[in-house]
Amino acid sequence: MSVPDPAVLADERARNKRYVQTLTDKASRVVRIAKPRVSDDTKNRKGVRQLERPIPQPFVGRMGLAAPDPLLQTDSIYIGQWYARERDFVVISWAAPAADAFYGHGPGADLLGDVQVTRAFTPRGDEIVAYDDERRDSGDGETAFDRKAALVVPRPPARARDATAAVVSPRAAAPPYRKAIATQPAERSVPASAPADPATSGRGTPIGSREPDATALRHRKALLRTLAIPRRAGLQQVLATLQPRQHDLVKWDSARPLVVQGHPGAGKTIVAVHRAAYLMHPDREGAPVAGKVLLLGPTENYVKHTTHAVRDLVPDGGVIVRSLGELFQKLVPDLDVRRAAEDGRAETYQDFDTGLCTLVDSAAGMLRRRGGLDEAKSRSEAARMIYEELHAKAVFASPDWIPYLRALPDWSTALCTERLSPLLAYCALASGLHRFESPGHVIVDEAQDVRPIEWRILRSLVRPNVGWTLVGDMNQRRSDHSSLSWKQSLEFLNLAVDTHIEDYRSVFRSTTAIHKFAGHLLPSQERHGVPVQEEGRRPTILKVRPADMSTAIVTAGAKLAREHPGGTVAAIGVEHSSLRAAFARHGWRARAAGSDEYSDGQLTVRVLSANDARGLEFDGVVVVEPIDFPKNLGRHGLLYTSLTRANRSLAVVHSKALPDQLRRAPADRID
C-alpha cells in the first residue's frame, strides 16, 4: 500500500521484542492444567493432564478497525500465535475465530467490526524485518495505525455471553475479553452467502470465495517477498501470508473429511502443517480433537522437512510427524530396508492388494486356533509366525494367489525388502499385539501414492470416528498400484464418496516458466494451474555426450549453488548412487556418512533419488536423464514431481533422447 517507514518498522520491532519476551516468560513458568482429551462422544473417558506451553514466535500481523472493539478496548489489534495483553497493545491468536477478520473472510470475520487496514509482517527468526500494509476499505485517510498515542476507551459494562461459550471455549479460566475472542458466537457461525452445511452439498463448498488465490492475492508484496527468500532445509510457518482458500482449508471442520488436490507448489504441505497446528491449538473454536494429530508423509526427508514448522506452531508434541516407513517400523521394529538385501523381484499389484490382508487374517486365525501365537514373545516374532504360516499354507489359497505366496522370500530377506514392508506390518497388526494409541485426526500428505494395503493398515490403526484430511496430486502418482482417483482412496477408508475434494489451482513455489515447462508432461486438460511468481528465466536443457554426463551434472549443480547463495540446490535422478559417484569423482564429499548433502568445501548440493525428493523444495534443481524416469499408466508422475521441486531455477542434463513432451516444452537448449 505504501513504502515501509523505517520509524514504523523500528516501533513494530520494539513491540514484537516485548511480545516474544512475554511468551518466553510464560513458557518458563508453565504449570500443568487439566484439559479434556476426548470429544463429546467419548467424554466419559478419563481426561489427561497436558502442558500448555506457548512457543515464543514473532507477530504474524496487525489490523486496524473502523471503531474500537468494546471488549478489547482498542481499534488496533495484533495477530500472533498466542494471546497476550500488554499495557499498550493486545495480541490475539491466529487460531481464534476473531482472527478471521485479519484473513478477511470466514465465520468470525465480523466479530471485531469493520477492518480498515491490515499489516502482514515478514519475520526472520524472532525478529520482524519488513511489513506490508493493505487497505481494506475504500478510504485513504488516517487509520488506527497512524495514531501515535494508544487509544483509551471506557471499560464496558459486563454483558451476557452466549450460553454455549463456556462449553465451547477451551479456556474455562480465561478473562471475559479473552473468551470472547477465542469463542465464536453461535449467531454468527455462517455468513448468509455460504452454504449452511458443507457436508450436504456434492462438493462440500467451504466458506469463502471460489476465486483462485493466485488471482486475488492478499498482501501480495509480503507473499512475493517470502517466496523470493532462499529456501531453507526445513519448511517455515507462513501464518502472515496464508491466502483465503488456504485459510479455509486449514480451518475446515475437523469432523468432516477433506481432500486437497493441487498442482506441485500449490502449498498443499503448507495447508497440511498449518491444519495440524490449528486442530491442536487451544484457542480454536469447537470441541477438542480426541487425541493427537498424526501428520503422515512419504519419506524420512519429508519428516525432517516439515518438523521445523510443526515445532514452531504446535505446543507440547500435539502433532506426531511420521513417514509411512517409520509407521511400519513401529509395528515391526526389525524392519530394515536400508540394508538393501531385497529378493530382487519387481513389485506387483499383489504386494499391495487388500486380498493379501484377507489371506493374512486367515493365517493368523489358523495359528490362533492352534495356540501358536501364545508362544510369541514379541510383536515381531508374532508377525514372523503369521508370515511363515502364510507361506507354508499357500496351497490352500485361491489359484491366483498360490504362485505369489510360494515365491515369498524367507523372513530375514523379507525384513529388508521394501515392497514387502506393508505385508509385514499387516502381519503385526493381525497378531493383535500392537499398542498403537489412536490419533484424533490423520493428515496424509502425498496421499496419491498410498496403496490399498497401506490404506487398510491406516484404517485398522485408528478409531472409526477419527477425522481425515488427504493432501496430494493425482498427476504425481509414482506407482501403478495406488488409487486411480480420490474417490477410490475414500472407499478404502470407508469414507463418504461425496467428501469435499478441493481442486486447488494456485501455484506458489515454481515460477511461471518452470510450471509451464513441467506442465507439458500433463494432458492438456490438466494444465490449469495459476502461477503466482511470474518472473524467472526459462529452464535450461543441456545435452551432452554419455562420456561427459558426470562432469555436466556436477557443473550444473555447482552453477545453481553459486546462483543461490544461502539457498538450497538438488540434483535428482531416478536413483542416487550414480549421481553421488559423479560428485565424488569430482572431489565432492558427503557431509557425513550416509548424508545426501555433498560439498566441495564451499558449495553444497543435495543428491537425491526421485523417490527421496518427494515433498521437498529447492531454489534450484538439476534433473538428470528424464527418459529414465518410469511412467505409470502412461503418465510421467515421478518425472513431473522431480521437475517441480524447483522454486527459481531448473536445469535438465541428458545424453539420451528426451521424452516427446519435453522436446516441445519452452526452454533454453544447449548442445
Phi, psi and omega per residue, in radians:
M1 nan -0.732 -3.116
S2 -2.565 2.859 3.113
V3 -1.210 2.259 -3.129
P4 -0.981 2.381 -3.129
D5 -1.667 2.144 -3.135
P6 -0.981 -0.630 3.136
A7 -1.171 -0.709 3.104
V8 -1.121 -0.761 3.135
L9 -1.078 -0.709 3.121
A10 -1.101 -0.712 3.122
D11 -1.133 -0.759 3.134
E12 -1.136 -0.664 -3.141
R13 -1.160 -0.624 3.123
A14 -1.159 -0.771 3.103
R15 -1.139 -0.707 3.133
N16 -1.067 -0.690 3.133
K17 -1.067 -0.706 3.105
R18 -1.167 -0.669 3.134
Y19 -1.117 -0.808 3.127
V20 -1.076 -0.700 3.123
Q21 -1.143 -0.662 3.097
T22 -1.063 -0.791 3.127
L23 -1.145 -0.651 3.111
T24 -1.095 -0.746 3.123
D25 -1.124 -0.733 3.128
K26 -1.113 -0.706 -3.124
A27 -1.139 -0.541 -3.092
S28 -1.358 -0.338 -3.135
R29 -2.083 0.523 -3.103
V30 -1.102 2.538 3.087
V31 -2.147 2.759 3.126
R32 -1.339 2.424 3.091
I33 -2.271 2.636 3.105
A34 -1.442 2.201 3.123
K35 -2.352 2.518 3.123
P36 -1.140 2.434 -3.137
R37 -1.649 -0.395 -2.994
V38 -2.191 2.858 -3.134
S39 -1.458 3.118 -3.005
D40 -1.006 -0.631 -3.061
D41 -1.251 -0.195 3.079
T42 -2.286 0.510 -2.988
K43 -1.221 -0.219 3.116
N44 -1.369 -0.193 3.061
R45 -1.227 2.675 -3.091
K46 -1.101 2.349 3.112
G47 -1.339 -3.141 -3.128
V48 -2.380 2.502 3.098
R49 -1.460 2.214 -3.082
Q50 -2.148 2.745 3.048
L51 -1.550 2.396 2.998
E52 -1.953 1.682 -3.038
R53 -2.036 1.849 3.135
P54 -1.101 2.505 -3.139
I55 -1.736 2.070 -3.133
P56 -1.055 1.997 3.138
Q57 -2.488 2.669 -3.099
P58 -1.288 3.020 3.052
F59 -0.962 2.550 3.006
V60 -1.584 -0.840 -3.100
G61 -2.948 -2.950 -3.109
R62 -2.662 2.607 3.078
M63 -2.387 2.467 3.095
G64 -1.869 2.264 -3.079
L65 -1.692 2.747 3.084
A66 -1.227 -0.457 3.126
A67 -2.570 2.641 -3.113
P68 -1.127 2.448 3.039
D69 -1.312 2.243 -3.053
P70 -1.142 -0.506 -3.141
L71 -1.401 -0.743 -3.131
L72 -1.464 -0.256 3.072
Q73 1.069 0.630 3.120
T74 -2.806 2.790 3.050
D75 -1.955 0.188 3.100
S76 -2.263 1.990 -2.979
I77 -2.231 2.315 3.099
Y78 -1.585 2.659 3.023
I79 -1.951 2.268 3.097
G80 -2.456 -2.997 3.093
Q81 -1.404 -0.445 -3.072
W82 -2.410 2.628 3.129
Y83 -1.170 2.494 3.012
A84 -2.763 2.574 3.076
R85 -2.309 2.039 3.103
E86 -1.881 3.116 -3.060
R87 -1.161 -0.468 -3.079
D88 -2.205 0.140 3.042
F89 -2.787 2.755 3.129
V90 -2.256 2.478 -3.129
V91 -2.135 2.266 3.027
I92 -1.934 2.721 -3.088
S93 -1.291 2.528 3.084
W94 -1.086 -0.391 -3.106
A95 -1.513 -0.236 3.135
A96 -1.230 2.558 3.138
P97 -0.949 -0.650 -3.108
A98 -1.124 -0.362 3.110
A99 -1.205 -0.221 3.038
D100 -0.997 -0.477 3.120
A101 -1.098 -0.610 3.116
F102 -1.196 -0.714 -3.125
Y103 -1.408 -0.165 2.981
G104 1.501 0.167 -3.121
H105 -2.920 3.016 3.112
G106 1.868 2.950 -3.070
P107 -1.025 -0.535 -3.089
G108 -1.711 0.256 -3.032
A109 -1.120 -0.420 -3.096
D110 -1.860 0.177 -3.087
L111 -1.115 -0.521 -3.086
L112 -1.840 0.159 -3.105
G113 1.544 -2.808 -3.082
D114 -1.352 2.330 3.106
V115 -1.716 2.133 3.128
Q116 -1.454 -0.738 -2.983
V117 -2.648 2.567 3.032
T118 -2.211 2.688 -3.140
R119 -2.268 2.157 3.099
A120 -1.803 2.287 -3.127
F121 -1.714 2.526 3.008
T122 -1.807 2.019 -3.089
P123 -1.636 2.778 2.929
R124 -2.461 1.803 -2.976
G125 1.168 -2.247 3.106
D126 -1.617 0.045 -3.070
E127 -1.704 2.741 2.976
I128 -1.766 2.141 -3.077
V129 -1.927 -0.250 3.132
A130 -2.860 2.895 3.076
Y131 -2.567 2.810 3.134
D132 -2.449 2.169 3.133
D133 -1.706 2.528 3.120
E134 -2.404 2.078 -3.120
R135 -1.359 2.263 -3.100
R136 -1.648 -0.544 -3.136
D137 -1.658 -3.086 -3.099
S138 -1.610 0.059 -3.089
G139 -1.453 2.969 3.079
D140 -2.390 0.273 -3.138
G141 -1.553 -2.800 -3.101
E142 -1.156 2.527 3.057
T143 -2.142 3.132 3.124
A144 -1.067 -0.422 -3.140
F145 -1.275 -0.344 -3.037
D146 -1.487 -0.286 -3.133
R147 -1.306 2.345 -3.101
K148 -1.496 -0.526 -3.120
A149 -1.731 2.601 3.132
A150 -1.175 2.408 3.127
L151 -1.349 2.324 3.130
V152 -2.111 2.221 3.068
V153 -2.224 2.674 3.137
P154 -1.049 2.564 3.077
R155 -1.165 2.246 -3.107
P156 -1.265 2.718 3.060
P157 -1.169 2.692 3.118
A158 -1.065 2.416 3.136
R159 -2.281 2.640 -3.114
A160 -1.208 2.458 3.069
R161 -1.821 2.865 3.093
D162 -0.983 2.448 -3.049
A163 -1.111 -0.377 -3.111
T164 -1.471 -0.157 -3.027
A165 -1.058 -0.779 -3.102
A166 -1.125 -0.504 3.138
V167 -1.344 -0.739 -3.043
V168 -1.325 -0.666 -3.061
S169 -1.154 2.303 3.110
P170 -1.399 -0.002 -3.069
R171 -2.064 1.459 -3.052
A172 -1.130 -0.423 -3.083
A173 -1.848 0.247 -3.094
A174 -1.315 2.667 3.076
P175 -1.086 2.761 -3.085
P176 -0.966 -0.754 -3.092
Y177 -1.155 -0.515 -3.118
R178 -1.324 -0.658 3.085
K179 -1.098 -0.654 -3.105
A180 -1.118 -0.628 -3.126
I181 -1.524 -0.266 3.134
A182 -1.707 -0.083 -3.097
T183 -2.294 2.247 -3.105
Q184 -1.482 2.144 3.092
P185 -1.048 2.466 -3.057
A186 -1.066 -0.633 -3.051
E187 -1.248 -0.158 3.132
R188 -1.971 0.391 -2.971
S189 -1.159 -0.628 -3.098
V190 -2.471 2.201 3.074
P191 -1.084 2.690 -3.084
A192 -1.103 -0.475 -3.080
S193 -1.382 -0.173 -3.085
A194 -1.820 2.663 3.077
P195 -1.115 2.444 -3.059
A196 -1.147 -0.554 -3.085
D197 -2.449 1.806 -3.100
P198 -0.993 -0.501 -3.077
A199 -1.259 -0.260 -3.093
T200 -1.515 -0.228 3.133
S201 -1.729 2.717 -3.057
G202 -1.011 -0.699 -3.126
R203 -1.758 -0.130 3.103
G204 1.079 0.830 -3.056
T205 -1.012 2.117 -3.139
P206 -1.386 3.009 3.125
I207 -1.146 2.432 3.073
G208 2.151 3.014 -3.114
S209 -1.240 2.552 3.061
R210 -1.553 -0.054 3.135
E211 -1.176 2.344 -3.131
P212 -0.987 2.471 -3.134
D213 -1.001 -0.640 -3.055
A214 -1.118 -0.395 -3.139
T215 -1.706 -0.074 3.139
A216 -2.513 1.030 -3.050
L217 -1.215 2.410 2.967
R218 -1.680 2.432 -3.106
H219 0.857 1.023 -3.064
R220 -1.003 -0.795 -3.102
K221 -1.076 -0.767 3.137
A222 -1.131 -0.683 3.132
L223 -1.122 -0.865 -3.128
L224 -1.111 -0.600 3.083
R225 -1.125 -0.704 3.120
T226 -1.165 -0.732 -3.131
L227 -1.156 -0.473 -3.113
A228 -1.435 -0.246 3.124
I229 -1.139 2.371 3.118
P230 -0.922 2.398 3.115
R231 -1.112 2.502 3.067
R232 -1.845 3.033 -3.135
A233 -1.139 -0.513 -3.111
G234 -2.047 2.636 3.093
L235 -1.164 2.513 3.128
Q236 -1.929 2.621 3.052
Q237 -1.224 2.541 -3.084
V238 -2.299 0.808 -3.079
L239 -1.027 -0.616 -3.057
A240 -1.176 -0.534 -3.003
T241 -2.032 0.332 2.997
L242 -0.992 2.322 -3.119
Q243 -1.576 2.847 -3.000
P244 -0.897 -0.875 -3.115
R245 -1.190 -0.674 3.069
Q246 -1.026 -0.765 -3.136
H247 -1.095 -0.707 3.062
D248 -0.980 -0.824 -3.056
L249 -1.228 -0.642 3.083
V250 -1.055 -0.706 -3.073
K251 -1.684 0.247 3.110
W252 -0.980 2.494 -3.138
D253 -0.917 2.165 -3.065
S254 -1.122 -0.394 -3.101
A255 -1.459 -0.199 -3.091
R256 -1.862 2.122 -3.134
P257 -1.003 2.588 -3.097
L258 -2.457 2.415 3.007
V259 -2.118 2.270 3.087
V260 -2.001 1.900 3.093
Q261 -1.777 2.175 -3.109
G262 -2.705 2.769 3.108
H263 -1.154 2.852 3.004
P264 -1.002 2.393 3.136
G265 1.397 0.188 -3.140
A266 -1.384 -0.051 -3.111
G267 1.498 0.434 -3.129
K268 -1.141 -0.716 3.108
T269 -1.193 -0.605 3.039
I270 -1.015 -0.796 3.109
V271 -1.095 -0.770 -3.104
A272 -1.069 -0.823 -3.089
V273 -1.188 -0.798 -3.113
H274 -1.239 -0.546 3.057
R275 -1.155 -0.741 3.090
A276 -1.021 -0.758 3.131
A277 -1.149 -0.745 -3.127
Y278 -1.075 -0.747 -3.091
L279 -1.109 -0.434 -3.133
M280 -1.763 -0.002 -3.074
H281 -1.344 2.290 -3.105
P282 -1.175 -0.287 -3.109
D283 -1.614 -0.063 -3.138
R284 -1.305 2.755 3.129
E285 -1.384 2.848 3.055
G286 1.616 3.007 -3.136
A287 -1.191 2.590 3.126
P288 -1.153 2.629 3.068
V289 -1.142 2.438 -3.044
A290 -1.389 1.141 -3.119
G291 2.222 -2.923 3.124
K292 -1.428 3.011 3.050
V293 -1.799 2.279 3.055
L294 -1.747 2.025 3.049
L295 -1.759 1.951 -3.008
L296 -1.907 2.187 3.130
G297 -2.119 3.124 -3.003
P298 -1.429 -0.513 -2.987
T299 -2.478 2.935 3.043
E300 -1.161 -0.567 3.066
N301 -1.063 -0.672 3.098
Y302 -1.088 -0.742 3.140
V303 -1.056 -0.795 3.118
K304 -1.114 -0.668 -3.079
H305 -1.154 -0.653 -3.036
T306 -1.679 -0.309 -3.022
T307 -1.060 -0.648 -3.119
H308 -1.040 -0.854 -3.136
A309 -1.130 -0.690 3.131
V310 -1.072 -0.773 -3.128
R311 -1.151 -0.538 3.097
D312 -1.249 -0.427 -2.986
L313 -1.844 -0.485 -2.922
V314 -2.032 2.253 3.122
P315 -1.454 2.536 2.895
D316 0.980 0.668 3.041
G317 1.087 0.560 3.137
G318 -1.166 -0.359 3.109
V319 -2.014 2.239 3.069
I320 -1.776 2.132 3.131
V321 -1.808 2.158 -3.111
R322 -2.427 2.707 2.904
S323 -1.676 2.827 3.088
L324 -1.029 -0.704 3.127
G325 -1.068 -0.722 3.111
E326 -1.138 -0.640 3.110
L327 -1.120 -0.762 3.103
F328 -1.096 -0.644 -3.121
Q329 -1.250 -0.461 3.021
K330 -1.116 -0.628 -3.139
L331 -1.376 -0.664 3.129
V332 -2.215 1.550 -3.050
P333 -1.003 -0.396 -3.101
D334 -1.410 -0.093 3.111
L335 -1.016 2.354 -3.136
D336 -2.674 1.281 -3.094
V337 -1.244 -0.218 3.130
R338 -1.228 -0.320 3.130
R339 -1.226 -0.270 3.047
A340 0.945 0.652 3.092
A341 -1.768 0.831 -3.038
E342 -1.198 2.904 -3.121
D343 -1.421 -0.068 3.056
G344 1.464 -0.029 -3.136
R345 -1.487 2.537 3.075
A346 -1.313 2.590 3.119
E347 -1.219 2.585 3.097
T348 -2.295 2.996 -3.123
Y349 -1.076 -0.482 -3.101
Q350 -1.184 -0.422 3.082
D351 -1.097 -0.424 -2.993
F352 -2.196 0.124 -3.097
D353 -1.355 2.492 3.130
T354 -1.198 -0.287 3.034
G355 -1.064 -0.490 3.082
L356 -1.134 -0.584 3.102
C357 -1.109 -0.705 3.115
T358 -1.070 -0.731 3.118
L359 -1.149 -0.695 3.108
V360 -1.115 -0.782 3.120
D361 -1.040 -0.670 3.124
S362 -1.151 -0.768 3.123
A363 -1.113 -0.720 3.110
A364 -1.115 -0.687 3.119
G365 -1.098 -0.741 3.116
M366 -1.103 -0.750 3.111
L367 -1.101 -0.739 -3.100
R368 -1.121 -0.711 3.139
R369 -1.137 -0.530 3.112
R370 -1.503 -0.081 -3.107
G371 1.380 0.212 -3.090
G372 -1.134 -0.631 -3.115
L373 -1.265 -0.253 3.126
D374 -1.142 -0.385 -3.100
E375 -1.510 -0.173 -3.100
A376 -1.179 2.261 -3.133
K377 -1.695 -0.165 3.128
S378 -2.658 2.914 3.111
R379 -1.145 -0.687 3.118
S380 -1.105 -0.684 3.130
E381 -1.164 -0.698 3.103
A382 -1.133 -0.702 3.101
A383 -1.095 -0.693 3.107
R384 -1.085 -0.753 -3.140
M385 -1.053 -0.761 -3.129
I386 -1.170 -0.730 3.126
Y387 -1.068 -0.780 -3.122
E388 -1.223 -0.584 3.056
E389 -1.136 -0.687 3.114
L390 -1.049 -0.745 -3.140
H391 -1.229 -0.747 -3.075
A392 -1.195 -0.573 -3.072
K393 -1.755 0.457 -3.110
A394 -1.006 -0.562 -3.068
V395 -1.113 -0.371 -3.121
F396 -1.531 -0.057 3.132
A397 -1.417 2.971 3.079
S398 -1.168 2.699 -3.036
P399 -0.945 -0.614 -3.091
D400 -1.287 -0.231 3.130
W401 -1.764 -0.334 -3.045
I402 -1.019 -0.865 3.135
P403 -1.042 -0.680 -3.124
Y404 -1.115 -0.849 -3.076
L405 -1.157 -0.663 3.125
R406 -1.172 -0.474 -3.111
A407 -1.499 -0.042 3.131
L408 -1.072 2.388 3.140
P409 -1.292 3.021 3.080
D410 -1.154 2.884 -3.029
W411 -1.001 -0.791 -3.077
S412 -1.119 -0.648 3.083
T413 -1.241 -0.690 3.136
A414 -1.044 -0.606 -3.140
L415 -1.109 -0.382 -3.120
C416 -1.827 0.054 -3.063
T417 -1.772 1.942 -2.995
E418 -1.063 -0.686 -3.084
R419 -1.154 -0.339 -3.128
L420 -1.668 -0.048 -3.134
S421 -0.984 -0.786 3.098
P422 -1.069 -0.674 3.122
L423 -1.084 -0.817 -3.133
L424 -1.134 -0.659 3.102
A425 -1.104 -0.703 3.129
Y426 -1.212 -0.582 3.042
C427 -1.040 -0.715 3.101
A428 -1.128 -0.701 3.085
L429 -1.077 -0.751 -3.092
A430 -1.148 -0.378 3.119
S431 -1.199 -0.407 -3.114
G432 1.348 0.141 -3.079
L433 -1.680 -0.046 -3.097
H434 -1.282 2.609 3.092
R435 -2.201 1.381 -3.070
F436 -1.909 2.034 3.131
E437 -1.309 2.067 -3.074
S438 -1.124 2.292 3.029
P439 -1.250 2.950 3.079
G440 -1.578 -0.357 3.119
H441 -2.662 2.448 3.131
V442 -2.060 2.187 3.059
I443 -1.985 2.079 -3.117
V444 -1.902 1.977 3.091
D445 -1.643 2.659 -3.002
E446 0.945 0.720 -3.024
A447 -1.206 -0.261 3.140
Q448 -1.142 -0.301 -3.083
D449 -1.714 0.008 -3.136
V450 -1.346 2.240 -3.098
R451 -1.586 2.872 -3.048
P452 -0.926 -0.820 -3.117
I453 -1.134 -0.546 3.111
E454 -1.233 -0.668 3.034
W455 -1.074 -0.707 3.132
R456 -1.093 -0.703 3.117
I457 -1.087 -0.817 -3.139
L458 -1.080 -0.758 3.137
R459 -1.090 -0.631 -3.103
S460 -1.296 -0.425 -3.062
L461 -1.460 -0.258 -3.023
V462 -2.097 2.831 3.114
R463 -1.217 2.719 -3.122
P464 -1.047 -0.517 -3.046
N465 -1.645 0.248 3.133
V466 -1.210 2.531 3.086
G467 -1.431 2.652 -3.100
W468 -2.297 2.414 2.963
T469 -2.319 2.126 3.120
L470 -1.933 2.308 -3.070
V471 -2.268 2.295 3.115
G472 3.010 -2.878 -3.090
D473 -2.578 1.977 -3.115
M474 -1.084 -0.393 3.098
N475 -1.289 -0.186 3.141
Q476 -1.831 0.257 3.117
R477 -0.982 2.332 -3.129
R478 -1.846 -0.034 -3.051
S479 -2.378 2.529 3.037
D480 -1.313 -0.153 -2.990
H481 -1.824 0.041 3.054
S482 -1.580 3.076 -3.071
S483 -1.049 2.505 3.087
L484 -1.447 -0.281 -3.104
S485 -2.700 2.843 3.078
W486 -1.170 -0.565 3.098
K487 -1.015 -0.717 3.137
Q488 -1.159 -0.712 3.082
S489 -1.068 -0.748 3.123
L490 -1.089 -0.647 3.117
E491 -1.139 -0.665 3.101
F492 -1.095 -0.512 -3.136
L493 -1.621 0.048 -3.091
N494 1.025 0.635 3.094
L495 -1.771 2.720 -3.097
A496 -1.037 2.342 -3.121
V497 -1.246 -0.229 3.091
D498 -1.648 0.289 3.024
T499 -0.930 2.490 -3.118
H500 -1.132 2.242 3.043
I501 -1.980 1.917 -3.118
E502 -1.446 2.018 3.085
D503 -1.588 1.556 -3.012
Y504 -1.578 2.057 -2.958
R505 -1.855 -0.126 3.124
S506 -1.291 2.578 3.124
V507 -2.241 2.082 -3.065
F508 -1.798 -0.632 -2.969
R509 -1.280 -1.094 -2.999
S510 -1.401 2.591 3.052
T511 -1.194 2.892 3.123
T512 -0.991 -0.718 -3.100
A513 -1.103 -0.777 3.141
I514 -1.188 -0.740 -3.121
H515 -1.083 -0.769 -3.141
K516 -1.188 -0.648 3.120
F517 -1.081 -0.932 -3.130
A518 -1.137 -0.557 -3.106
G519 -1.087 -0.316 3.107
H520 -1.161 -0.266 3.087
L521 -1.386 -0.203 -3.084
L522 -1.675 2.735 2.956
P523 -1.034 2.585 -3.041
S524 -0.990 -0.601 -3.109
Q525 -1.268 -0.188 3.135
E526 -1.710 -0.017 -3.075
R527 -1.579 1.058 -3.056
H528 -2.023 0.307 3.081
G529 -1.190 2.608 -3.131
V530 -2.055 1.719 -3.096
P531 -1.225 2.557 3.099
V532 -1.598 -0.673 -3.105
Q533 -1.506 1.759 -3.066
E534 -1.450 -0.480 -3.111
E535 -1.434 2.943 3.121
G536 2.193 2.501 -3.107
R537 -1.415 2.850 -3.114
R538 -1.238 2.698 3.049
P539 -1.045 2.689 3.123
T540 -1.906 2.265 3.070
I541 -1.925 2.103 -3.086
L542 -1.994 1.963 3.096
K543 -1.722 2.237 -3.088
V544 -2.340 2.935 3.043
R545 -1.269 2.640 3.129
P546 -0.915 -0.667 -3.114
A547 -1.171 -0.354 -3.088
D548 -1.741 0.035 -3.059
M549 -1.019 -0.807 -3.090
S550 -1.006 -0.849 -3.137
T551 -1.129 -0.715 -3.105
A552 -1.122 -0.705 -3.133
I553 -1.104 -0.850 -3.117
V554 -1.142 -0.715 3.135
T555 -1.100 -0.754 3.133
A556 -1.136 -0.723 3.112
G557 -1.110 -0.755 3.134
A558 -1.134 -0.683 3.134
K559 -1.072 -0.797 3.129
L560 -1.164 -0.643 3.130
A561 -1.109 -0.657 3.092
R562 -1.208 -0.591 -3.118
E563 -1.300 -0.319 -3.103
H564 -2.206 1.121 3.120
P565 -1.105 2.362 -3.110
G566 1.457 -0.097 3.139
G567 -1.838 -2.802 -3.114
T568 -2.235 2.506 -3.142
V569 -2.335 2.520 3.126
A570 -2.353 2.557 2.933
A571 -1.899 2.183 -3.006
I572 -2.186 2.253 3.052
G573 -2.355 3.107 3.132
V574 -1.012 -0.778 3.028
E575 -2.296 2.818 -2.981
H576 -1.703 -0.285 -2.974
S577 -1.093 -0.796 -3.131
S578 -1.184 -0.600 3.113
L579 -1.173 -0.750 -3.140
R580 -1.159 -0.626 3.078
A581 -1.103 -0.654 3.119
A582 -1.093 -0.808 3.126
F583 -1.134 -0.678 3.137
A584 -1.112 -0.681 3.131
R585 -1.127 -0.436 3.138
H586 -1.717 0.327 3.007
G587 1.562 0.059 3.092
W588 -1.432 2.588 -3.115
R589 -2.280 2.550 3.086
A590 -1.162 2.504 -3.138
R591 -1.020 -0.629 3.125
A592 -2.710 2.910 3.139
A593 -1.019 2.211 3.132
G594 1.445 -0.060 -3.120
S595 -1.293 2.609 3.058
D596 -1.663 0.049 3.105
E597 -1.615 2.120 3.131
Y598 -2.007 2.420 -3.067
S599 -2.379 2.561 3.030
D600 -1.764 0.228 -3.116
G601 1.824 -0.398 3.124
Q602 -2.206 -0.758 -3.095
L603 -1.835 2.709 3.135
T604 -2.314 2.353 3.080
V605 -2.329 2.322 3.033
R606 -1.500 2.323 -3.086
V607 -1.982 1.961 -2.917
L608 -2.288 2.654 2.903
S609 -1.394 2.814 -3.133
A610 -1.059 -0.640 3.121
N611 -1.141 -0.746 -3.098
D612 -1.241 -0.343 -3.109
A613 -1.449 -0.164 -3.088
R614 -1.053 2.387 3.094
G615 1.416 -0.019 -3.111
L616 -1.806 2.981 3.106
E617 -2.558 2.618 -3.083
F618 -2.531 2.714 3.062
D619 -1.145 -0.748 -3.141
G620 -2.332 2.552 -3.111
V621 -2.389 2.403 2.969
V622 -1.919 2.065 3.090
V623 -1.799 2.254 -2.993
V624 -1.890 2.246 3.041
E625 0.874 1.237 -3.076
P626 -0.985 -0.556 -3.067
I627 -1.158 -0.343 -3.133
D628 -1.374 -0.258 -3.118
F629 -1.228 2.226 -3.098
P630 -1.189 2.559 3.054
K631 -1.684 2.674 3.019
N632 -2.210 2.153 -3.114
L633 0.880 0.704 3.076
G634 1.443 0.024 -3.108
R635 -1.985 2.628 -3.124
H636 -1.642 1.010 -3.047
G637 -1.057 -0.813 -3.076
L638 -1.230 -0.677 3.095
L639 -1.172 -0.746 3.121
Y640 -1.025 -0.751 3.110
T641 -1.081 -0.774 -3.081
S642 -1.151 -0.751 3.133
L643 -1.074 -0.617 -3.035
T644 -1.589 0.223 2.968
R645 -1.299 -0.277 -3.042
A646 -1.416 2.378 3.080
N647 -1.636 -0.807 -3.029
R648 -2.124 -0.579 -3.038
S649 -2.377 2.453 3.128
L650 -2.415 2.283 3.041
A651 -2.216 2.453 3.100
V652 -2.084 2.164 -3.141
V653 -1.983 2.242 -3.106
H654 -2.656 2.684 3.001
S655 -2.076 -0.413 3.098
K656 -1.567 3.073 3.118
A657 -1.141 2.558 3.066
L658 -1.397 2.703 2.952
P659 -0.979 2.550 -3.074
D660 -0.920 -0.707 -3.070
Q661 -1.106 -0.660 -3.119
L662 -1.330 -0.426 3.071
R663 -1.135 -0.452 -3.139
R664 -1.657 -0.110 -3.072
A665 -1.371 2.555 -3.132
P666 -1.232 2.155 -3.126
A667 -2.836 2.849 3.023
D668 -1.582 2.059 -3.008
R669 -1.840 2.310 -3.131
I670 -2.240 2.168 3.085
D671 -1.803 nan nan
